[in-house]
């Protein structure tokens, strides 16, 4: 019964794949590269804002890593084929024939988005990332590499992993401080290196 609902929802979403080339291109881009957009947003928050935002970014990374580990464990226990592995629907891009449940891409994106939503300073950004993550997940269904319940499962895992990290956030502060100090030291060294490089170039010119 549940699997039939999953298949029915898949056909409802995937039936439009391969109909309009322009839509297909957009869907494939969203399905494959939305995590990159999420990473770029995190990088911006990390660079442009202070330590408070850096800690939140790290919490998001921790939550996504926990979520991906949970997915790995689920994949070892329960195997669910992808649509193209059972000759179902229209596949818009090549993807390895591996277990589909839950979606790693969606778990990565939604875990980070939820973590940002939990904090007032990054709540609006988190809401935007949640919408982007959900859109990216649905684009993977549209593209024929996931079933809808793969995305739903990823959301459930993301909720669990993000709440887990939020509950233990105070205990993670020492780790955050270590990572932040390492980043600052590396940033200073890189900055000095490039300043010296520019000075040498100026002398040679």
C-alpha positions in Angstrom: 0.0 0.0 0.0 2.7 2.5 1.0 4.9 1.5 -1.9 2.0 1.9 -4.3 1.5 5.5 -3.0 5.2 6.1 -3.4 5.1 4.9 -7.0 1.9 6.8 -7.8 3.5 10.1 -6.5 6.6 9.3 -8.5 4.7 9.0 -11.7 2.7 12.2 -11.0 6.0 14.2 -10.7 8.2 12.3 -13.2 5.6 12.2 -16.0 6.6 15.7 -17.2 10.3 14.7 -17.5 11.6 14.7 -21.1 8.6 16.8 -22.3 10.2 20.3 -22.3 14.0 20.5 -22.8 14.2 23.8 -21.0 12.5 22.5 -17.9 14.6 19.4 -18.0 17.8 21.5 -18.0 16.6 23.5 -15.0 15.5 20.3 -13.1 18.8 18.6 -13.8 20.8 21.6 -12.6 18.7 21.8 -9.4 18.9 18.1 -8.8 22.7 18.0 -9.2 24.0 21.4 -8.1 21.6 22.6 -5.4 24.0 21.3 -2.7 26.7 23.5 -4.2 24.4 26.5 -3.8 23.9 25.6 -0.1 27.7 25.3 0.4 28.3 28.7 -1.2 25.7 30.3 1.2 27.5 28.6 4.1 30.8 29.9 2.9 29.3 33.4 2.7 28.0 33.2 6.2 31.3 31.9 7.4 33.4 34.6 5.8 31.2 37.7 6.1 29.8 37.3 9.6 31.3 36.8 13.0 32.0 33.9 15.3 28.3 33.5 16.2 27.4 32.7 12.6 30.5 30.5 12.2 29.3 28.4 15.1 25.9 28.0 13.5 27.5 27.0 10.2 29.5 24.4 12.0 26.3 23.1 13.7 24.8 22.7 10.2 27.8 20.8 9.0 27.7 18.5 12.0 23.9 17.9 11.5 24.4 17.0 7.9 27.3 14.6 8.7 25.2 12.9 11.3 22.3 12.6 8.8 24.5 11.1 6.2 25.9 8.5 8.6 22.3 7.6 9.5 21.5 7.2 5.8 24.6 5.0 5.4 23.4 2.7 8.3 19.8 2.6 6.8 21.3 1.7 3.4 23.2 -1.2 4.9 20.0 -2.5 6.6 17.4 -1.7 3.9 17.8 -1.6 0.2 15.4 0.2 -2.0 16.1 0.4 -5.8 16.0 3.7 -7.7 13.3 4.1 -10.3 15.6 3.5 -13.3 16.8 0.3 -11.7 13.4 -1.2 -12.2 12.8 0.5 -15.6 10.4 3.0 -14.2 9.9 6.5 -15.4 12.1 8.9 -17.4 15.7 9.3 -16.2 17.3 12.7 -17.1 20.9 12.1 -16.1 23.2 9.1 -15.3 23.4 8.0 -11.7 25.0 5.0 -10.0 22.7 2.0 -9.4 22.6 2.1 -5.6 20.0 2.3 -2.8 17.8 5.3 -3.0 16.4 5.6 0.5 16.8 8.1 2.1 18.2 10.8 -0.3 21.7 11.8 0.7 21.5 15.1 -1.3 18.3 16.1 0.4 19.5 15.0 3.8 22.6 17.2 3.4 20.6 20.3 2.3 17.7 20.0 4.7 19.9 19.2 7.8 21.8 22.4 7.2 18.7 24.4 6.5 16.9 23.2 9.7 20.0 24.0 11.8 20.0 27.6 10.5 16.3 27.9 11.1 16.7 27.0 14.8 18.8 30.2 15.4 17.2 33.7 15.1 20.3 35.1 13.5 20.1 32.8 10.5 16.4 31.9 10.5 15.5 33.7 7.2 18.5 32.2 5.4 17.5 28.8 6.8 14.0 29.1 5.5 15.3 30.0 2.0 17.7 27.1 2.1 14.9 24.7 3.2 12.9 25.7 0.2 15.9 25.3 -2.1 16.7 21.9 -0.5 13.1 20.7 -0.9 13.1 21.9 -4.4 16.4 20.2 -5.1 15.0 17.0 -3.7 11.8 17.1 -5.8 13.9 17.8 -8.8 15.7 14.5 -8.2 12.3 12.8 -8.3 11.4 14.7 -11.5 14.7 13.6 -13.0 14.0 9.9 -12.2 16.7 9.1 -9.7 14.6 9.1 -6.5 11.2 8.2 -5.3 9.1 10.8 -3.3 9.4 8.8 -0.1 13.2 9.0 -0.5 12.9 12.7 0.0 10.4 12.3 2.8 12.7 9.9 4.6 15.6 12.4 4.2 13.5 15.1 5.8 12.8 12.8 8.8 16.5 12.0 9.1 17.3 15.7 8.8 14.9 16.6 11.6 16.4 14.0 13.9 20.0 14.9 13.2 19.5 18.7 13.5 17.6 18.3 16.7 20.3 16.0 18.1 23.0 18.6 17.3 20.9 21.4 18.7 20.4 19.6 22.0 24.2 19.0 22.3 25.3 22.4 20.9 26.8 23.6 24.1 29.0 20.5 24.4 30.2 21.1 20.8 31.4 24.6 21.6 35.0 23.5 22.4 35.2 21.8 19.0 33.8 24.9 17.4 36.5 27.0 19.1 39.3 24.7 17.9 38.0 24.8 14.3 37.6 28.6 14.4 41.1 29.1 15.8 42.6 26.9 13.1 40.7 28.8 10.4 41.8 32.2 11.7 45.5 31.0 11.9 45.3 29.6 8.4 43.6 32.8 7.1 46.3 35.0 8.6 49.1 32.9 7.1 47.4 32.9 3.7 46.9 36.6 3.9 50.5 37.2 4.8 51.6 34.9 1.9 49.6 36.8 -0.7 50.7 40.2 0.7 54.3 39.1 0.4 53.6 37.8 -3.1 52.1 41.1 -4.1 55.1 43.0 -2.6 57.6 40.8 -4.6 55.6 41.4 -7.8 55.6 45.1 -7.1 59.4 45.1 -6.7 59.9 43.1 -9.9 57.7 45.5 -11.9 
